Amino acid sequence: MIAVSWLLQHVADVPSSDEWLSASERETLARLWAPKRIRDWRLGRWTAKRALARMGDAGVSESDRFGWARISIRATESGAPYAVIDEREAAWMISLSHSGEHGLCAVASRPAVVGCDVETVGRRGEEFVVDWFTEAERAWIERCASGERSRLVALVWSAKESALKALGVGLRLDTREVQVELTGARCPTWSSLVVCGPDGPLHGWWRADDDRVVTVVATPEPALPVELLA
């Protein structure tokens, strides 16, 4: 099994100043104009950099926000994020997600691949489930208690998002090409899952916090995710 770490941040954690952004990130930021897009973009970079600082990569200290400018969070042509430190690709693979006012980063050592997602539990109608879920997923959502439906729908969607990120395809792949299965293994805060995709299964974990669902998948199979505490 591989080690996977994770960090959840609130938009209020992100400072208004930009000294922690790299020169290339500031150039990207200057081209953004929509307030929500700017907020989410800065939240993602902040969460990733704080996660990497807590991993101790390249001696970047969490307390040295000016030092964070040495880290640049970039994106591949497919949109997958990756980290560069002093123009050297970091030793860690990262995955990013945001929902509402929260940003999530998952980190795993190369050459593993990792995908993560955070979803706010809310009401999604039957049309959403029909359009995006497999027949088997729809069947067990129909059988669940009415009070659990919203959380279960958010969980399935989140696991699909995590898997598609790990596969490097995002929503370019039909979400019905991957199927979520809850395996039943439980720890105090996490439960295991499997997402069966075109090239085989991806193993992962899920947890529910307040009105949020968090999922993490990786290959090779990940051990219980470890929170990156200060």
C-alpha positions as CSV (number, residue, x, y, z in Angstrom):
1,M,0.0,0.0,0.0
2,I,1.1,3.6,-0.6
3,A,0.9,6.5,1.8
4,V,-1.6,9.3,1.0
5,S,-1.9,12.6,2.9
6,W,-4.7,15.1,2.7
7,L,-5.4,18.6,3.8
8,L,-8.7,20.6,3.9
9,Q,-8.7,24.4,4.0
10,H,-11.4,27.0,4.3
11,V,-11.5,30.1,2.1
12,A,-11.0,32.2,5.2
13,D,-7.6,30.6,5.7
14,V,-6.3,32.2,2.5
15,P,-4.6,35.6,3.1
16,S,-5.6,38.6,0.9
17,S,-1.9,39.3,0.0
18,D,-0.2,37.4,-2.8
19,E,3.4,37.2,-1.6
20,W,3.1,33.4,-1.4
21,L,2.3,33.1,-5.1
22,S,5.1,32.4,-7.6
23,A,5.8,34.9,-10.5
24,S,4.1,32.6,-13.0
25,E,1.1,32.2,-10.7
26,R,0.7,36.0,-10.4
27,E,0.7,36.3,-14.2
28,T,-2.1,33.7,-14.3
29,L,-4.0,35.4,-11.6
30,A,-3.8,38.7,-13.4
31,R,-5.7,37.1,-16.4
32,L,-8.6,36.0,-14.2
33,W,-11.6,38.3,-13.8
34,A,-14.5,36.4,-12.3
35,P,-14.5,36.8,-8.5
36,K,-15.5,33.2,-7.8
37,R,-13.0,31.9,-10.2
38,I,-10.3,34.0,-8.5
39,R,-11.4,32.9,-5.1
40,D,-11.4,29.2,-6.0
41,W,-8.1,29.4,-7.9
42,R,-6.3,31.1,-4.9
43,L,-7.9,28.6,-2.5
44,G,-6.5,25.6,-4.6
45,R,-3.0,27.0,-4.7
46,W,-3.0,27.9,-1.0
47,T,-4.2,24.4,0.0
48,A,-1.7,22.7,-2.2
49,K,1.2,24.8,-1.0
50,R,0.3,24.4,2.7
51,A,0.1,20.7,2.1
52,L,3.5,20.5,0.5
53,A,5.0,22.7,3.2
54,R,3.7,20.3,5.8
55,M,5.2,17.4,3.9
56,G,8.5,19.1,4.3
57,D,9.3,19.1,0.6
58,A,12.5,21.0,-0.4
59,G,12.8,22.6,3.0
60,V,9.8,24.9,2.3
61,S,8.7,26.1,5.8
62,E,5.0,26.5,6.6
63,S,5.8,29.7,8.5
64,D,7.8,31.3,5.6
65,R,5.1,32.4,3.3
66,F,7.6,34.3,1.0
67,G,9.3,30.9,0.6
68,W,6.1,29.5,-0.8
69,A,6.7,31.6,-3.9
70,R,9.4,29.0,-4.8
71,I,6.5,26.5,-5.3
72,S,4.4,26.9,-8.5
73,I,1.2,24.9,-8.9
74,R,0.7,24.3,-12.6
75,A,-1.6,22.2,-14.8
76,T,-1.0,19.7,-17.6
77,E,-2.7,20.0,-20.9
78,S,-5.5,17.8,-19.5
79,G,-5.9,20.2,-16.5
80,A,-4.3,17.9,-13.9
81,P,-2.3,19.9,-11.3
82,Y,1.3,19.3,-10.5
83,A,3.9,21.1,-8.4
84,V,7.2,22.7,-9.4
85,I,9.7,23.8,-6.8
86,D,12.5,26.1,-8.0
87,E,11.6,24.9,-11.6
88,R,12.1,21.3,-10.5
89,E,9.1,19.0,-10.6
90,A,8.2,18.0,-7.0
91,A,8.6,14.5,-5.7
92,W,4.9,14.4,-4.9
93,M,1.8,13.9,-7.0
94,I,-1.1,16.1,-6.0
95,S,-4.8,16.3,-6.6
96,L,-7.0,19.3,-5.9
97,S,-10.7,19.9,-5.4
98,H,-13.0,22.6,-4.0
99,S,-16.6,22.8,-3.1
100,G,-18.4,25.8,-1.5
101,E,-15.9,27.4,0.8
102,H,-13.5,24.5,1.2
103,G,-10.5,23.3,-0.8
104,L,-8.9,19.9,-0.6
105,C,-5.5,18.6,-1.6
106,A,-4.3,15.0,-1.6
107,V,-0.6,14.1,-1.8
108,A,1.2,10.9,-2.7
109,S,4.8,10.1,-3.6
110,R,5.7,9.5,-7.2
111,P,5.2,7.4,-9.2
112,A,1.8,6.7,-7.6
113,V,-1.3,8.5,-9.0
114,V,-3.9,10.0,-6.8
115,G,-7.3,11.7,-7.1
116,C,-9.4,13.5,-4.5
117,D,-12.7,15.3,-4.3
118,V,-14.8,17.2,-1.8
119,E,-18.5,17.6,-2.4
120,T,-21.1,19.6,-0.4
121,V,-24.1,17.4,0.4
122,G,-27.1,19.0,-1.3
123,R,-30.3,18.0,-3.1
124,R,-29.6,16.6,-6.6
125,G,-32.7,15.5,-8.5
126,E,-33.4,12.2,-10.2
127,E,-32.4,13.5,-13.6
128,F,-28.8,14.1,-12.3
129,V,-28.6,10.4,-11.1
130,V,-30.0,9.1,-14.4
131,D,-27.6,11.2,-16.5
132,W,-24.4,10.5,-14.6
133,F,-24.7,7.2,-12.6
134,T,-24.6,3.6,-13.7
135,E,-27.7,1.3,-13.5
136,A,-26.2,-0.5,-10.5
137,E,-25.5,2.8,-8.7
138,R,-29.0,4.0,-9.4
139,A,-30.5,0.8,-8.0
140,W,-28.8,1.0,-4.6
141,I,-29.6,4.8,-4.3
142,E,-33.2,3.9,-4.9
143,R,-33.0,1.3,-2.1
144,C,-31.4,3.6,0.5
145,A,-33.3,5.4,3.2
146,S,-34.7,8.8,2.1
147,G,-32.7,10.6,4.7
148,E,-29.5,9.2,3.4
149,R,-30.1,9.8,-0.3
150,S,-28.4,13.2,-0.6
151,R,-25.3,12.1,1.1
152,L,-25.1,8.8,-0.9
153,V,-25.5,10.7,-4.2
154,A,-22.8,13.2,-3.1
155,L,-20.5,10.2,-2.2
156,V,-20.9,8.4,-5.5
157,W,-20.4,11.6,-7.5
158,S,-17.3,12.5,-5.4
159,A,-15.8,9.0,-5.9
160,K,-16.3,9.3,-9.6
161,E,-14.6,12.7,-9.7
162,S,-11.7,11.3,-7.7
163,A,-11.3,8.4,-10.0
164,L,-11.5,10.4,-13.2
165,K,-8.8,12.8,-11.8
166,A,-6.6,9.8,-10.9
167,L,-7.1,8.5,-14.5
168,G,-6.1,11.9,-15.8
169,V,-9.3,12.2,-17.9
170,G,-11.7,14.3,-15.9
171,L,-15.2,14.6,-17.3
172,R,-14.0,13.9,-20.8
173,L,-14.8,10.3,-19.9
174,D,-18.4,9.3,-19.5
175,T,-19.0,9.0,-15.8
176,R,-21.0,5.8,-16.4
177,E,-17.7,4.2,-17.5
178,V,-16.6,4.1,-13.8
179,Q,-18.7,2.4,-11.1
180,V,-18.5,3.0,-7.4
181,E,-18.7,0.1,-4.9
182,L,-18.6,0.6,-1.2
183,T,-16.6,-2.3,0.3
184,G,-17.8,-1.9,3.9
185,A,-14.3,-1.8,5.6
186,R,-14.4,1.0,8.2
187,C,-12.0,2.9,10.4
188,P,-13.0,5.5,13.0
189,T,-13.4,8.3,10.3
190,W,-12.9,6.6,6.9
191,S,-14.6,3.8,5.0
192,S,-13.2,2.0,2.0
193,L,-14.4,2.0,-1.6
194,V,-13.5,0.8,-5.0
195,V,-14.1,2.5,-8.3
196,C,-14.1,0.0,-11.2
197,G,-12.9,1.7,-14.4
198,P,-12.0,0.8,-18.0
199,D,-8.5,-0.3,-17.0
200,G,-9.3,-2.0,-13.7
201,P,-10.2,-1.0,-10.1
202,L,-9.0,2.0,-8.2
203,H,-9.1,1.7,-4.4
204,G,-9.8,4.5,-2.1
205,W,-11.5,5.9,1.0
206,W,-14.4,8.2,1.9
207,R,-15.5,10.2,4.9
208,A,-18.4,12.4,5.8
209,D,-17.9,15.6,7.8
210,D,-20.8,17.9,8.6
211,D,-22.3,18.7,5.2
212,R,-19.3,17.5,3.2
213,V,-18.1,14.2,1.7
214,V,-14.4,13.7,1.0
215,T,-13.1,10.9,-1.2
216,V,-9.5,9.9,-2.1
217,V,-8.5,7.1,-4.6
218,A,-5.0,6.1,-5.7
219,T,-3.0,3.4,-7.4
220,P,-1.3,1.4,-6.0
221,E,-3.9,0.9,-3.3
222,P,-3.7,3.6,-0.7
223,A,-3.4,3.0,3.1
224,L,-5.7,5.0,5.3
225,P,-5.3,8.7,4.4
226,V,-3.3,10.8,6.9
227,E,-4.4,14.3,7.7
228,L,-1.6,16.9,7.4
229,L,-1.9,18.7,10.7
230,A,0.2,21.7,11.7
